């Protein structure tokens, strides 16, 4: 790959944090990519996207922007108008069109068992408004989110999961950057959060380059080599 290597910006989704990218980060760094795993606030799609947009705008040079799960909706929203984003990579992720929400897409095809695994927690925000934080029940986390991850690892992931607000999942996207920026998609064929049929539908709609990996929703943890390889492919193709 000639010229400057892009910075890979990784955006986690719901029920995870930036450490979920650790294995992917290690492999990307072995390819000599600069990497930044951003903290996704998980509070609301518009505000989360604006935060990520500011993070990406602060990066000098080209960027490959990667989203997992709900993070896919965030990166697609955030990348609109950012000239330094050369490629988008969606890893078992939502790719909403304008006006669509993560909840809309999750229910488009059967196969998700996420709803019955959730634990809602009412919270009051700093502005006094009330919302609901959603967690995956710890006893169900391994099967629901990370079935192909060792149990001891999944137990730690369950304890450190970050909640997403119900409002964030229900908020409609205001932009669909995948319509303008070359996109790559990893479909996790054993995903119980986002049905594989939904992932395939979104990839085909976007005319994205896609691969399928027999993995749970936590594919970045269980198959970091495959994820890093796809990101590398996107980086090389848009250099």
Secondary structure as UniProt FT lines:
FT   STRAND          7..11
FT   TURN            14..15
FT   HELIX           18..21
FT   HELIX           22..30
FT   TURN            31..32
FT   STRAND          35..38
FT   HELIX           45..57
FT   STRAND          63..69
FT   HELIX           70..78
FT   TURN            79..81
FT   TURN            83..84
FT   STRAND          85..93
FT   TURN            98..99
FT   HELIX           102..106
FT   TURN            107..108
FT   HELIX           114..117
FT   STRAND          118..124
FT   TURN            126..127
FT   STRAND          130..136
FT   HELIX           138..145
FT   TURN            147..148
FT   HELIX           151..160
FT   STRAND          164..165
FT   HELIX           166..170
FT   HELIX           177..179
FT   STRAND          183..188
FT   TURN            189..190
FT   HELIX           196..205
FT   TURN            206..207
FT   STRAND          209..213
FT   TURN            217..218
FT   HELIX           219..222
FT   HELIX           224..237
//
